[in-house]
């Protein structure tokens, strides 16, 4: 399970199911979290880790509101240069 902090507006959109695909920009942090290196025939290849669920919080406080959301699939969009999380049941 991966924990992600989002803004209040984005949190409400996910709660109300207005947002079915959540995106995070391609940066060093998300590459470290989501990419899994594998050595195949002396070459390094990367695959994207898949999570069954995501914990989405509104803020970083201990008592911040949170949602546990099913994560159907995580993909990389090369055209948008971001990771896309397909969200399911809350």
N, C-alpha and C positions, 0 to 999 in steps of 0.2 A: 504494500500500500504506500503510495506516495502522497506527501502533504504539500499542498499548494496554497499560497496566500493570494487573495485577489481583492480588488476594490469593492466597495459596497454595491455599486451599480452592477458590476459583473456577477457578484454573488447573488443578487436578486434575479438577474436574468437566468442564471442557472437554476435557481430555486423554482422559478415560474416556467421553466422549460422553454424559454424564448431562445436559448442558446444550446444547440445540440453538438456543435463542434467548437471546442475551446482551443485556442492557439497560444503558443509560447515561442518567442523569437529564438532563432538559432544563435546561441552564444556559448561561451566556454562552460558555464555552469550546467546548462541543459544537456550539452554533449556528454559531460562527465556523468550525469545522472541517467541519461537515457540510452547511451550507446554502449554496446557490449563488444569488445574486440575478440576476434577469433582468428587463429592461425590455420590457414588451409593451403597446403602445398607451398610452404615458405612465403606466403602472402598474408598480409593482415587485412581482414575483412571485418566490417562492422554490421551488427544487426541491432535493431531497436528493441529494447526491453519492453515487455508487455506487462501491465499491471491489471489485476482483476478489479480493483477499486481505487478511487482517489479520495483523499480527505481534503475538502476545499474549505478554507477558513476566510473569514472577513477580518483581517488583521493578524497580528502576531501575539496578542495578549493571551494569557492562559485561559481566560474566560471568554474569548472571542467566539462568536457563533460559527458553527461548522456544519458541513454537509458531508455525508459519505455517499459517493456517486459511483455507479458501475462504470467502468472504463471498457468499452467494447474493443477499441483498437487505437494504437498510437502509430501515426504515419509521419513521414517527412514530406513537406511540399517544397520542391525545388523552385517552383515559380514564385512562391511567397517567401522562401527562405525561412520557414518556421516548422515547428512540430505541431501536429494536429491531434488532439485528443477527442475521439468520438465518445460522447457521453450517453449513458443509458439510464437505468432506474436510479432514483434517489432513495 
